[in-house]
Amino acid sequence: ITAVTDKLIPMLDEWKKRPLEAIYPFLYLDAIHYKVREDGHYISKAFYTVLGINLEGKKEILGLYLNESEGAKFWLQVLTDLQNRGVKDILIASVDGLKGVPEAINAVFPDTEVQLCIVHQIRNSLKYVASKNQKQFASELKTVYQAFTKEEAELALDKMEEKWGKKYPIVFDSWRNKWDNLSNYFKYPEDIRRIIYTTNIIESVHRQFRTLTKTKGAFPNDNSLLKLLYTGILNAEKKWTMPIRNWSLTISQLNIFFKERLKDALKL
């Protein structure tokens, strides 16, 4: 087992440096946390996964990154790493509400649209709502994020704030402050909306990681964790042989919105 594990070290190093494609229509960023031993004691470290969907509609893990804290400086390093490995353009990036991510993305890829995960926003909102009101509040939120247009969503949010605003002002402050990045998906048709409104696609990868690591409470060092997660990626990528659902329609729709940026890659 040790010999097999040792073989993973150079494989992982090579994988982390491999060239990437020039354009990714969709990019997803999300974090998972683990306990790792450092300086004689265990600390919680955020482990970051970057997943892309390429022009063929296939999923690909672009990178694995470990850092103790979230912030724009760290994310700038991550995005610069992707750029240095050949990425020239990302059309739409879907992210959790990770601190500093939108700013870092646009610092490296200024034309990329950033969509904050609606599912994460709902979960975070309900944390601040009394348990007796959560079911009703969640039901009414559907009128916002399931609206047909951005204008309808804004009217629904106004209506909710009239009803609940005095009781839960922090929730509505959050929606208002993040609205530009929360509402990007309204401009697109259903197939694109379905892909970008949530980071669930990357959370399914993290569920596979948890299955691999569930018997280990903590890890002796960063490499021991990264090697195990890299094994999980190799297993996942064996199954990623087909494009995501309705990809031919999706890429056609993307070409309407991003024709100039896609024309060379699609050879149109």
ZAMARGU-4260 file (C-alpha; in steps of 0.2 Angstrom, whole numbers, plus 5000, padded with zeros to 4 digits):
<rodrens>
0) 5000/5000/5000 | 5014/5012/5004 | 5022/5009/4987 | 5006/5013/4978 | 5004/5028/4989
5) 5022/5034/4986 | 5018/5033/4967 | 5004/5045/4969 | 5016/5059/4975 | 5025/5062/4958
10) 5008/5059/4949 | 5000/5072/4959 | 5014/5085/4957 | 5013/5082/4938 | 4994/5083/4938
15) 4994/5100/4948 | 5006/5107/4934 | 4997/5100/4919 | 4992/5112/4905 | 4973/5117/4904
20) 4962/5122/4890 | 4961/5140/4884 | 4942/5142/4887 | 4930/5135/4900 | 4912/5140/4898
25) 4908/5136/4916 | 4919/5136/4932 | 4915/5131/4950 | 4924/5135/4966 | 4919/5128/4983
30) 4928/5123/4999 | 4928/5108/5011 | 4936/5107/5028 | 4948/5095/5036 | 4958/5093/5052
35) 4977/5093/5047 | 4992/5092/5059 | 5003/5107/5059 | 5017/5112/5072 | 5012/5098/5084
40) 4993/5101/5084 | 4978/5099/5073 | 4970/5114/5064 | 4955/5115/5052 | 4961/5119/5035
45) 4950/5124/5020 | 4952/5113/5005 | 4947/5121/4988 | 4941/5112/4973 | 4941/5120/4956
50) 4930/5111/4943 | 4928/5116/4925 | 4916/5111/4911 | 4926/5111/4895 | 4919/5115/4877
55) 4914/5097/4875 | 4903/5098/4890 | 4914/5087/4901 | 4918/5089/4919 | 4936/5091/4924
60) 4944/5095/4941 | 4957/5109/4937 | 4965/5110/4953 | 4966/5106/4972 | 4972/5120/4984
65) 4974/5120/5003 | 4974/5136/5013 | 4970/5140/5031 | 4959/5155/5027 | 4948/5162/5014
70) 4952/5179/5006 | 4955/5188/4990 | 4974/5186/4990 | 4973/5167/4991 | 4960/5167/4977
75) 4970/5178/4967 | 4984/5165/4968 | 4972/5151/4963 | 4966/5161/4948 | 4983/5166/4943
80) 4989/5148/4943 | 4975/5143/4931 | 4980/5157/4920 | 4998/5152/4920 | 4993/5134/4915
85) 4984/5141/4900 | 4967/5146/4904 | 4963/5162/4894 | 4944/5164/4897 | 4930/5158/4908
90) 4913/5163/4903 | 4903/5160/4919 | 4910/5156/4937 | 4898/5149/4950 | 4904/5150/4967
95) 4898/5149/4985 | 4899/5165/4995 | 4917/5163/4998 | 4925/5179/5004 | 4935/5188/4990
100) 4931/5176/4976 | 4922/5188/4964 | 4935/5201/4966 | 4949/5189/4963 | 4940/5181/4948
105) 4938/5198/4939 | 4955/5204/4943 | 4962/5189/4933 | 4948/5186/4921 | 4939/5203/4920
110) 4925/5197/4907 | 4920/5182/4918 | 4902/5183/4925 | 4901/5178/4943 | 4886/5169/4949
115) 4884/5166/4968 | 4876/5150/4973 | 4857/5152/4976 | 4856/5136/4987 | 4870/5142/4998
120) 4862/5159/5000 | 4845/5151/5005 | 4854/5140/5018 | 4863/5155/5025 | 4847/5166/5025
125) 4837/5152/5035 | 4851/5152/5049 | 4844/5169/5054 | 4826/5165/5053 | 4817/5158/5068
130) 4813/5140/5067 | 4794/5143/5068 | 4795/5154/5053 | 4808/5144/5042 | 4796/5134/5032
135) 4785/5149/5027 | 4800/5160/5024 | 4808/5146/5013 | 4792/5144/5003 | 4791/5163/5000
140) 4809/5164/4994 | 4804/5152/4980 | 4795/5167/4972 | 4812/5176/4971 | 4824/5163/4965
145) 4811/5154/4954 | 4805/5170/4945 | 4805/5171/4926 | 4814/5187/4925 | 4825/5198/4936
150) 4812/5211/4937 | 4799/5199/4944 | 4812/5192/4956 | 4815/5210/4963 | 4797/5213/4965
155) 4795/5197/4975 | 4810/5202/4986 | 4802/5219/4989 | 4786/5210/4994 | 4795/5199/5006
160) 4805/5213/5014 | 4789/5222/5017 | 4783/5207/5027 | 4799/5201/5035 | 4811/5215/5034
165) 4809/5222/5052 | 4810/5205/5060 | 4825/5199/5049 | 4835/5214/5042 | 4851/5204/5041
170) 4844/5192/5028 | 4838/5206/5017 | 4854/5216/5018 | 4863/5200/5012 | 4852/5198/4997
175) 4853/5216/4993 | 4872/5217/4995 | 4875/5202/4984 | 4860/5204/4972 | 4871/5209/4957
180) 4880/5192/4958 | 4865/5182/4964 | 4854/5188/4949 | 4865/5185/4934 | 4857/5169/4930
185) 4840/5177/4926 | 4847/5183/4909 | 4849/5166/4903 | 4837/5152/4896 | 4833/5137/4907
190) 4847/5125/4902 | 4861/5138/4906 | 4851/5143/4922 | 4851/5125/4928 | 4870/5124/4926
195) 4875/5140/4935 | 4863/5144/4949 | 4870/5132/4961 | 4887/5124/4965 | 4879/5107/4968
200) 4890/5100/4953 | 4905/5102/4964 | 4897/5097/4980 | 4894/5080/4973 | 4913/5078/4971
205) 4915/5083/4989 | 4903/5070/4994 | 4914/5057/4986 | 4929/5065/4995 | 4920/5062/5012
210) 4916/5044/5007 | 4935/5042/5005 | 4940/5051/5021 | 4926/5046/5033 | 4936/5034/5042
215) 4950/5047/5046 | 4946/5060/5059 | 4962/5070/5055 | 4977/5069/5043 | 4996/5070/5048
220) 5000/5082/5035 | 4994/5091/5019 | 5001/5078/5007 | 4993/5063/5015 | 4976/5072/5013
225) 4980/5078/4995 | 4985/5060/4990 | 4969/5053/4996 | 4958/5066/4987 | 4968/5064/4971
230) 4963/5046/4972 | 4945/5051/4973 | 4948/5063/4958 | 4955/5048/4947 | 4940/5038/4952
235) 4928/5051/4948 | 4935/5056/4931 | 4934/5038/4925 | 4915/5040/4926 | 4915/5057/4917
240) 4915/5051/4899 | 4899/5059/4893 | 4895/5078/4892 | 4882/5085/4904 | 4864/5084/4899
245) 4858/5094/4884 | 4876/5100/4881 | 4873/5103/4862 | 4859/5115/4866 | 4868/5123/4880
250) 4883/5127/4869 | 4872/5134/4855 | 4864/5145/4868 | 4881/5151/4875 | 4886/5155/4857
255) 4872/5168/4856 | 4878/5177/4872 | 4897/5175/4870 | 4899/5173/4851 | 4915/5184/4849
260) 4923/5175/4864 | 4918/5157/4857 | 4920/5159/4838 | 4939/5154/4837 | 4937/5140/4849
265) 4921/5133/4841 | 4929/5137/4824 | 4913/5146/4818
</rodrens>
